[in-house]
Amino acid sequence: MPENKCNHEDTKITKAFWYVGRVLWTRLGDAGGSEEQDPPYIGVQMPRRLLIVLLFSLLALVAVSAQDQWPQFRGTQAGTVADDPALPDTWSETANVAWKTEIPGIGWSSPVVWDDHIFVTASIATSAERQSPKGLYDPGDENGKMKASSEHRFIVYDVDFKTGKIRWQRELVRALPRVQRHVKNSFASETPVTDGERLYVYFGSVGLLAAMDLNGRPAWTKEIVARDGRQAFGTAASPALYKDRIVLVHDNATESFIAAYNKRTGEELWRTKRDEVEDWSSPFVWENELRTEIVTSGMNRVRSYDMDGKLLWELRGMTVNVVPTPFAKHGLVFVNSGYPGGSPRPVYAIRPGASGDITLKEGETSNQFIVWYQPLLGTYNTSSLAYGDYYYTLLDRGFLVCHDAKTGKQIYARQRISPEANGFTASPWAYNGKIFMLSEDGDTFVVQAGSEFKLLGKNTLNEMSLATPAVVRGSVLIRTQSKLYRITKGGK
C-alpha cells in the first residue's frame, strides 16, 4: 500500500481503466484454456493473447496515471521519483529548458501538477514590498519580522504544462495580511493540494481555505481566523488531503488546533486543540500496515491523531522553530527538527502502533516504538529524504549526511557539498541514482546516491529559490523568486 496517496483512484480515467480491466479479466477467465479464440466480447471475437496484452496495458496505464501527477508538497513519495531516463541531470537558464514563465507576485509555495495543469500561488502587494533576502540570520531588533504595508491580492495561477503559458489566474481575496511574516517568508508559502477534481488552497496570512475546480471556478471558501505565532514569522504549513477531508494544522500564540474539513463543502468536521505556539511543518497522513493516522510536528510535542482527531500518541524532545514535514518510508515515519544552536536537534524513526506517551527516557536511543533516534541530526528548514536504503539529511548550511534508513547507523558523516554551496531551504529530491539539492542561490547540486559521497555537478539558474521543486513526466519544475521553469532533457 502506498504510504501517502492522494486518492488518485477517485479520478474518472483511473476508474474507467480499472472497470475495463475487470471486464477483460473476467473474459479471460471465461475463455478457459483457449489459445486462439475467446467468446464474443461486445460482439467481437478477440484472441486470448490480445486480451492479455490489453489487460496488462490498461493496468500499466493506471500505474502511470498515478505516477504522472504531483498533487502535493514533495509529491506522494516525499521527494523520491521512479527512475526515468527522460529526466534531466543538467540544466542552466537556457540549457534543457522547455520553457520559463514569469510568475507575478511573491510566493514560496511549491508547484503541484495534475495532467496539464501546474498550480502555484502568490500574493501581490498593492505597493512596493521588500523582497526575501538569502541566508540564515535573525536581522535587527525585530529578528526579521515585518508587517505588510498595504493590501495584497492573493492569487492562484494555472500554468499550462506543455507551453508554460498562464492559462488562468484567480484572485481569491484582496486584503491586508492579518499576520506578520519573517523577511524570508512570504504571505503565500503554503503549497496547495489537489485530487484531480478540485484544487484546495490555504492562505494562512489572511485565514482563507478555498476549493476550486481545475478551471478556476470557486466551489467554496472557509474563513480560518488568522493569528500570529509566538515570533510572528508568518505561516507556511500546507494542508493535507485524505479521501473526503482536508486536514489543517494552525499553531499560533492564541489558540492552536488541528482540524478536518469536508472537501466537498468546506464544513468543519472536527477540531482538536493543541498546546503549541507556532509551527511551519505540514501534517502528514500516514497510511501504515495497522491504521491511517495524522502525524504532526510541534515545538512542544510530536503528536499523532486518528482520522477523527483523537490523539493516538505523542513524544517530547523537539527544538523551537519546527519546519520539516514528517514522511514515511520502509514502514517507519520520520520526524525531525533542528533549529541552529538548539539541543537536541532530533530525528526520530517511529514504527506503527504506538499509543500514549512514547518519549525516550534519559539515555535511551530507542524503545518499543522509536526504532532509532539521532540527537543532533535534525534540520532547520529542509525536510529530509529517504532514497533506497539510505536516509539523507541536507543541513541548511550546505552539508549532506547519510544514515541507514532502517537502523539509523551512520553511513557517512557531514560532507561539505561544495565550497559554493551556502544556504538551503528547499527540500532535496532523488531519481536515477542521484540526489538533487537546490540552494537559495538557485544552484542545484547533484550528488550520487549510495554509501559514498560524490559531487557530480551543479546546475545554475542565477536567482534565489526557496520552494521545493516538483518532478513529473520527465520534467523538473523549479520555482525561483520571479519565474517557473520546466526543465527537460533536450528542452522538449
Secondary structure by P-SEA (a helix, b strand, c coil): cccccccccccaaaaaaaaaaaaaaaaaaacccccccccccccccccaaaaaaaaaaaaaaaaaaaaaccccccccccccccccccccccccccccccbbbbbcccccbbbbbcccbbbbbbbbbccccccccccccccccccbbbbbcbbbbbbbbbbccccccccccccccccccccccccccccccbbbbbcccbbbbbccccccccccccccccccccccbbbbcccccbbbbbbbbcccbbbbbbbccccccccccccccccccbbbbbccccccbbbbbcccccbbbbbbbccccccccccccccccccccccccccccccccccbbbbbcccccccccbbbbbbccccccccccccccccccccccccccccccbbbbbcccbbbbbcccbbbbbcccccccccccccccccccccccbbbbbcccbbbbbccccbbbbbbbccbbbbcccccccbbbcbbbbbcccbbbbbccccccccccccc
